[in-house]
């Protein structure tokens, strides 16, 4: 049995969970708050962003890292991730001390988000330095910044997303006039849902109108709305897809893995669900810190792929309780983990399609994404060559 390292006080980051709508802990300056909100709205083309639940210790001085000479370890690394099973490399890496241990004297602070566009805006605003996220918000940021905002430095998870619906819905033909949810406008599952509906002849609009209404909704609210009969289904990451199936009576209409034949990545059934990205400016100033983050990340993924199923579920569940406020039922986490592949490969060959889907969904603009990957540090850490598929450094 593989045993995670002990959590010692020096390598366990402090965290204060802030529920959306509440005021608790250190407050951001008003200008930053306004900038973040405005940026989210711009990012999703005027759509309404869902507030993120934020968890972290943000008391460190943000100027400390930016003032340090290039190449020096940062005084602090501010890391974002979600309370989803698809973010297990982050959950394990933080809760079990893998990342903090590799960072050494660099302080680790964390924030937990509900969906990608909000995390991207925090990254671009300097509220965080790196984040685990879905690929489409990363593509959006890269495109909108002209390639200046972020670099994808590793994969984290593949698979683990499904369209789950009411039992009486048996095919795509039954979806006309129905209301579906996604975690956030412009997020990875939102784009996947819109792209799939387009292949079935349906038109959707970012304002929620169209042949099928898409209502971007925070995941926990999606569960309740579905139980109350106010939603007909949702395209969700794990564990939320499993929660709707096992606790709310939903059924799977589309398992996204069935839409990926491996022709783009060489790995049938795998598609990027979670990746690790970093602010380009931070990476340029603190390459050693980025490499330390990657060492912790790689160790977390290795542990996830070697630990016994029961041990893995226990560790992830404890981390979910810390990050999201509640553990999962045993059958939910068991089903969730069966749907996910944990991998440091970001499956770069899939990104032209992901970009195309975002353009057709109306959540991003056509652009050249050459340069979006920088996998040099990852390949140095692993001693293997993970391909950037011609879209950046490796």
C-alpha positions as CSV (number, residue, x, y, z in Angstrom):
1,X,0.0,0.0,0.0
2,X,1.3,3.4,-0.9
3,X,1.4,5.8,2.0
4,X,1.2,9.6,1.5
5,X,3.7,11.7,3.5
6,X,2.8,13.0,6.9
7,X,1.2,16.4,7.1
8,X,3.5,18.5,9.2
9,X,2.6,22.1,10.2
10,X,5.3,23.5,8.0
11,X,4.1,21.9,4.8
12,X,0.3,22.1,5.4
13,X,-1.1,25.4,3.9
14,X,-3.6,27.2,6.0
15,X,-7.0,27.6,4.4
16,X,-10.2,29.6,5.1
17,X,-13.2,28.6,3.0
18,X,-15.3,31.5,1.8
19,X,-18.8,30.7,0.6
20,X,-20.0,32.8,-2.3
21,X,-21.9,35.8,-1.1
22,X,-20.3,35.9,2.3
23,X,-17.5,38.2,3.5
24,X,-14.8,36.5,5.5
25,X,-11.1,36.8,5.9
26,X,-8.8,39.2,4.1
27,X,-10.7,41.4,1.6
28,X,-9.5,42.2,-1.9
29,X,-9.2,45.9,-2.8
30,X,-12.3,47.3,-4.4
31,X,-10.5,47.9,-7.7
32,X,-9.3,44.3,-7.9
33,X,-12.8,43.1,-7.2
34,X,-14.2,45.2,-10.0
35,X,-11.5,44.2,-12.3
36,X,-12.1,40.5,-11.7
37,X,-15.8,40.8,-12.2
38,X,-15.4,42.9,-15.4
39,X,-12.8,40.5,-16.7
40,X,-15.1,37.5,-16.2
41,X,-17.9,39.2,-18.1
42,X,-15.6,40.1,-20.9
43,X,-14.1,36.6,-21.0
44,X,-17.5,35.0,-21.6
45,X,-18.8,37.5,-24.1
46,X,-21.1,39.3,-21.7
47,X,-22.5,36.2,-20.0
48,X,-23.1,36.1,-16.3
49,X,-20.4,34.4,-14.4
50,X,-21.1,32.1,-11.5
51,X,-19.4,33.1,-8.3
52,X,-16.7,30.9,-7.1
53,X,-16.2,29.5,-3.6
54,X,-12.8,30.6,-2.5
55,X,-10.6,28.9,0.0
56,X,-7.1,30.0,0.9
57,X,-4.6,32.0,2.9
58,X,-4.1,35.2,0.9
59,X,-2.3,37.1,3.6
60,X,1.1,36.9,1.9
61,X,2.5,39.9,0.1
62,X,1.9,39.5,-3.6
63,X,4.7,41.9,-4.5
64,X,7.3,39.6,-2.9
65,X,7.4,37.2,-5.8
66,X,7.2,39.8,-8.6
67,X,10.1,41.8,-7.1
68,X,12.5,38.9,-6.9
69,X,15.2,38.6,-9.5
70,X,14.5,36.1,-12.3
71,X,15.4,32.6,-11.4
72,X,15.0,33.0,-7.7
73,X,12.4,30.9,-5.9
74,X,9.3,32.9,-5.2
75,X,8.5,33.8,-1.6
76,X,4.9,32.5,-2.2
77,X,3.1,30.4,-4.7
78,X,-0.7,31.1,-4.9
79,X,-2.4,28.0,-6.4
80,X,-5.9,27.5,-7.5
81,X,-8.0,24.3,-8.0
82,X,-11.6,23.1,-7.8
83,X,-13.3,20.8,-5.3
84,X,-13.9,18.2,-8.0
85,X,-12.6,14.6,-8.3
86,X,-11.2,15.6,-11.7
87,X,-8.9,17.9,-9.7
88,X,-7.6,15.0,-7.5
89,X,-3.9,15.7,-8.4
90,X,-4.4,19.1,-6.7
91,X,-6.5,17.7,-3.8
92,X,-3.9,15.1,-3.1
93,X,-0.9,17.3,-3.8
94,X,-2.1,20.0,-1.4
95,X,-3.6,17.8,1.4
96,X,-0.8,15.3,1.5
97,X,2.0,17.8,1.3
98,X,3.6,16.7,-2.0
99,X,3.5,20.2,-3.4
100,X,4.5,22.1,-0.3
101,X,7.4,19.8,0.4
102,X,8.8,20.3,-3.1
103,X,8.4,24.1,-2.8
104,X,10.6,24.1,0.3
105,X,10.8,27.7,1.7
106,X,8.3,29.0,-0.8
107,X,5.0,29.5,1.0
108,X,2.0,27.7,-0.6
109,X,-1.4,29.4,-0.5
110,X,-4.5,28.0,-2.1
111,X,-7.9,29.1,-3.5
112,X,-10.7,26.8,-4.5
113,X,-13.0,27.8,-7.4
114,X,-16.2,26.5,-8.8
115,X,-15.4,26.9,-12.5
116,X,-12.7,27.8,-15.0
117,X,-13.4,31.4,-16.2
118,X,-13.4,32.7,-12.6
119,X,-10.0,31.0,-11.9
120,X,-8.6,32.4,-15.1
121,X,-9.6,35.9,-14.2
122,X,-8.0,35.5,-10.8
123,X,-4.8,34.3,-12.5
124,X,-4.8,37.2,-14.9
125,X,-5.4,39.6,-12.0
126,X,-2.5,38.3,-10.0
127,X,-4.7,36.8,-7.3
128,X,-3.2,33.4,-8.0
129,X,0.0,32.4,-9.9
130,X,-1.0,28.9,-11.1
131,X,-4.1,26.9,-11.3
132,X,-5.6,23.5,-12.1
133,X,-8.3,24.1,-14.7
134,X,-10.1,22.8,-17.8
135,X,-8.6,23.4,-21.2
136,X,-11.1,25.8,-22.7
137,X,-10.8,28.6,-20.2
138,X,-7.0,28.3,-20.7
139,X,-7.4,28.6,-24.5
140,X,-9.8,31.6,-24.0
141,X,-7.2,33.4,-21.9
142,X,-4.4,32.7,-24.3
143,X,-6.4,33.9,-27.2
144,X,-7.7,37.1,-25.6
145,X,-4.2,38.0,-24.4
146,X,-2.5,37.4,-27.7
147,X,-0.5,34.6,-26.1
148,X,0.8,36.6,-23.2
149,X,-1.2,35.4,-20.2
150,X,-0.7,31.7,-19.5
151,X,1.3,28.6,-20.4
152,X,0.0,25.0,-20.1
153,X,2.7,23.2,-18.2
154,X,1.2,19.7,-17.6
155,X,-1.9,17.6,-17.8
156,X,-3.7,16.4,-14.6
157,X,-6.8,14.4,-15.6
158,X,-8.5,13.0,-18.6
159,X,-12.1,11.9,-18.9
160,X,-14.7,12.2,-16.2
161,X,-17.4,14.3,-17.9
162,X,-20.9,13.2,-18.9
163,X,-24.3,14.6,-20.1
164,X,-26.8,13.2,-17.6
165,X,-30.5,13.7,-18.1
166,X,-34.0,12.9,-16.8
167,X,-34.9,9.2,-17.3
168,X,-37.5,10.0,-19.9
169,X,-35.0,11.6,-22.2
170,X,-33.7,8.8,-24.5
171,X,-32.0,10.6,-27.4
172,X,-30.8,13.9,-28.7
173,X,-34.1,14.3,-30.4
174,X,-35.8,14.6,-27.0
175,X,-33.7,17.6,-26.0
176,X,-35.5,20.2,-28.2
177,X,-37.0,22.9,-25.9
178,X,-35.3,21.5,-22.8
179,X,-33.1,23.3,-20.3
180,X,-29.6,21.9,-19.5
181,X,-26.9,23.2,-17.2
182,X,-23.1,23.5,-17.4
183,X,-20.8,24.7,-14.7
184,X,-20.0,28.1,-16.2
185,X,-20.3,29.8,-19.5
186,X,-17.1,29.3,-21.5
187,X,-15.9,26.5,-19.3
188,X,-14.8,23.2,-20.7
189,X,-18.1,21.3,-20.1
190,X,-20.1,24.2,-21.4
191,X,-18.2,24.2,-24.7
192,X,-18.4,20.4,-24.9
193,X,-22.2,20.6,-24.5
194,X,-22.7,23.3,-27.1
195,X,-20.4,21.5,-29.5
196,X,-22.2,18.2,-29.2
197,X,-25.6,19.9,-29.5
198,X,-24.4,21.5,-32.7
199,X,-23.6,18.1,-34.2
200,X,-27.2,17.2,-33.5
201,X,-28.5,20.2,-35.4
202,X,-29.4,22.3,-32.4
203,X,-28.5,26.0,-32.2
204,X,-27.6,27.4,-28.8
205,X,-26.7,31.0,-27.8
206,X,-24.6,32.3,-25.0
207,X,-27.6,34.3,-23.6
208,X,-29.4,31.0,-23.0
209,X,-31.7,31.2,-26.0
210,X,-31.8,28.7,-28.8
211,X,-33.3,25.3,-29.6
212,X,-31.9,24.0,-26.2
213,X,-31.5,26.4,-23.3
214,X,-28.2,26.2,-21.5
215,X,-28.2,27.6,-18.1
216,X,-24.6,27.9,-16.6
217,X,-25.1,27.0,-13.0
218,X,-22.8,26.3,-10.0
219,X,-22.5,22.5,-9.6
220,X,-24.2,22.1,-6.2
221,X,-27.1,24.3,-7.4
222,X,-27.4,22.1,-10.5
223,X,-28.0,19.0,-8.3
224,X,-30.8,20.8,-6.3
225,X,-32.4,22.2,-9.4
226,X,-32.4,18.8,-11.1
227,X,-33.9,17.2,-8.0
228,X,-36.6,20.0,-8.0
229,X,-37.4,19.3,-11.6
230,X,-36.2,22.7,-12.9
231,X,-33.4,21.2,-15.1
232,X,-33.7,18.5,-17.7
233,X,-30.0,17.6,-17.5
234,X,-26.4,18.8,-17.3
235,X,-23.0,18.2,-18.8
236,X,-20.9,17.9,-15.7
237,X,-17.4,16.8,-14.5
238,X,-17.0,14.2,-11.7
239,X,-18.2,13.9,-9.0
240,X,-21.2,15.8,-10.1
241,X,-22.2,13.6,-12.9
242,X,-22.1,10.6,-10.5
243,X,-24.1,12.5,-7.9
244,X,-26.9,13.2,-10.3
245,X,-27.0,9.6,-11.4
246,X,-26.7,8.0,-8.0
247,X,-28.6,10.4,-5.8
248,X,-31.0,12.2,-8.1
249,X,-32.0,9.5,-10.5
250,X,-30.4,10.9,-13.7
251,X,-29.1,8.7,-16.5
252,X,-26.2,9.1,-18.8
253,X,-27.1,10.2,-22.3
254,X,-23.6,11.0,-23.4
255,X,-20.3,9.9,-21.9
256,X,-17.8,12.3,-23.4
257,X,-15.1,9.6,-23.7
258,X,-17.1,8.0,-26.5
259,X,-16.7,11.2,-28.6
260,X,-12.9,10.9,-28.6
261,X,-11.5,8.1,-30.9
262,X,-7.9,8.8,-30.2
263,X,-7.1,10.1,-33.6
264,X,-5.9,13.4,-32.2
265,X,-4.1,12.2,-29.1
266,X,-3.2,8.6,-29.8
267,X,-5.2,7.7,-26.7
268,X,-8.8,6.5,-27.5
269,X,-11.4,7.7,-25.0
270,X,-9.1,10.2,-23.4
271,X,-9.7,14.0,-23.6
272,X,-8.3,16.7,-21.3
273,X,-10.5,17.5,-18.4
274,X,-8.0,19.1,-16.0
275,X,-4.6,20.7,-16.8
276,X,-2.1,22.7,-14.9
277,X,-1.3,26.3,-16.1
278,X,0.9,29.1,-14.8
279,X,0.9,32.8,-15.3
280,X,3.6,33.5,-17.9
281,X,5.2,36.4,-16.0
282,X,5.4,34.4,-12.8
283,X,7.0,31.4,-14.7
284,X,9.6,33.7,-16.3
285,X,10.6,35.2,-13.0
286,X,10.5,32.0,-11.0
287,X,11.3,29.0,-13.1
288,X,12.7,27.0,-10.1
289,X,9.4,27.5,-8.3
290,X,7.4,26.3,-11.3
291,X,9.7,23.2,-11.6
292,X,9.1,22.5,-7.8
293,X,5.4,22.8,-8.4
294,X,5.7,20.3,-11.2
295,X,7.7,17.9,-9.0
296,X,4.9,17.9,-6.4
297,X,2.3,17.5,-9.2
298,X,4.1,14.5,-10.7
299,X,4.4,12.8,-7.4
300,X,0.7,13.4,-6.7
301,X,-0.3,11.8,-10.1
302,X,2.1,8.9,-9.4
303,X,0.4,8.3,-6.1
304,X,-3.0,8.4,-7.6
305,X,-2.0,5.8,-10.1
306,X,-0.4,3.4,-7.6
307,X,-2.6,3.7,-4.5
308,X,-5.2,1.1,-3.6
309,X,-8.7,2.1,-4.6
310,X,-9.9,2.3,-1.0
311,X,-7.0,4.4,0.2
312,X,-7.3,6.7,-2.8
313,X,-11.0,7.2,-2.1
314,X,-10.3,8.0,1.5
315,X,-7.6,10.5,0.9
316,X,-9.5,12.3,-1.9
317,X,-12.7,12.4,0.2
318,X,-10.9,14.0,3.1
319,X,-9.5,16.6,0.8
320,X,-12.9,17.2,-0.8
321,X,-14.3,17.9,2.6
322,X,-11.6,20.5,3.3
323,X,-12.0,22.1,-0.2
324,X,-15.7,21.8,-0.8
325,X,-17.1,21.4,2.7
326,X,-18.5,17.8,2.3
327,X,-17.4,14.3,1.7
328,X,-18.9,12.1,-1.0
329,X,-20.8,8.9,-0.5
330,X,-18.7,5.8,-1.1
331,X,-20.6,4.8,-4.3
332,X,-20.3,8.3,-5.7
333,X,-16.5,8.5,-5.3
334,X,-16.1,4.9,-6.5
335,X,-18.1,5.6,-9.7
336,X,-16.3,8.9,-10.2
337,X,-12.8,7.5,-10.0
338,X,-13.6,4.8,-12.5
339,X,-14.4,7.4,-15.1
340,X,-11.1,9.4,-14.8
341,X,-7.5,8.8,-16.0
342,X,-4.9,10.8,-14.0
343,X,-2.1,11.8,-16.3
344,X,0.6,14.5,-16.7
345,X,0.0,14.4,-20.5
346,X,-2.2,17.4,-21.5
347,X,-3.1,15.6,-24.7
348,X,-1.9,18.5,-26.8
349,X,-3.2,17.0,-30.1
350,X,-6.8,17.7,-29.0
351,X,-6.4,21.4,-28.7
352,X,-7.1,22.5,-32.3
353,X,-10.5,20.7,-31.9
354,X,-11.1,22.3,-28.5
355,X,-10.4,25.7,-30.0
356,X,-12.7,25.0,-32.9
357,X,-15.5,23.9,-30.6
358,X,-15.1,27.1,-28.5
359,X,-15.3,29.3,-31.6
360,X,-18.4,27.5,-32.9
361,X,-20.0,27.7,-29.4
362,X,-19.4,31.5,-29.5
363,X,-17.3,31.5,-26.3
364,X,-13.9,32.2,-27.9
365,X,-12.4,33.7,-31.1
366,X,-10.5,32.0,-33.8
367,X,-6.7,32.5,-33.2
368,X,-3.3,30.8,-33.5
369,X,-2.6,28.9,-30.3
370,X,0.9,27.9,-31.3
371,X,3.0,28.5,-28.1
372,X,0.2,27.7,-25.6
373,X,2.3,24.8,-24.2
374,X,5.6,24.9,-22.3
375,X,6.3,21.3,-21.3
376,X,10.1,21.8,-21.0
377,X,10.1,21.7,-17.2
378,X,7.7,18.8,-17.1
379,X,9.9,16.8,-19.4
380,X,12.9,17.6,-17.2
381,X,11.1,16.5,-14.1
382,X,9.8,13.2,-15.6
383,X,12.8,12.4,-17.8
384,X,10.3,11.6,-20.5
385,X,9.1,13.5,-23.6
386,X,5.5,14.6,-23.4
387,X,4.5,16.1,-26.7
388,X,3.3,19.6,-27.3
389,X,1.9,18.5,-30.7
390,X,3.7,21.4,-32.4
391,X,1.9,24.0,-30.2
392,X,4.8,25.0,-28.0
393,X,8.0,24.0,-26.2
394,X,8.7,20.5,-25.1
